[in-house]
């Protein structure tokens, strides 16, 4: 029978989903005799990307700042006997898209020594009110080389997880890093130059992409989020 051991930090929580496309585990031994630890690291792709332009001149889209708010993170591993151990954090977690810094800090969470055959990470967005849990800001440069401010707002009821099969050894003093990359370049890969060029702006001259503003573009980006979860995870 499958057994489950939980290590949990908990505050108020509601559930929503977020996307991430890469998970990297690294481990190094420590000379001190201590329990293994798991740390979560986040980063956002702030590089400019080329917008699909058909026969037109290529243009760029980039997101350089923003905030991502989570309500829950779960890191779970399974042994060869299909027993499970997990670290689950249930509280409001705010991530700076540009720097990857989190509030609170998500480092050095104690984890049992062992050899595990499968690892899984699940993230859920905060859903306490109508405020978006993902807000990214950047610029879109059109074919006339004119730059337009752009803002992406995302909320969703979906749940996403990424898992990796392969042996992971947590020895004494080992430090394991679970690194999550948010990549709006992938999310917006299906959006064309023509769609962005014809997007409406708010009173402040900003192209807002949300469920209620430029919804056609939002739907494409939301589908891109779904596809992003299927990207191969590398050790």
Helices and strands as residue ranges (DSSP letters): E 4-10, E 23-28, E 36-44, E 49-51, E 59-78, E 84-96, E 102-103, E 109-111, E 114-125, E 134-141, E 147-154, E 160-170, E 175-182, H 184-187, H 193-197, E 207-209, H 215-228
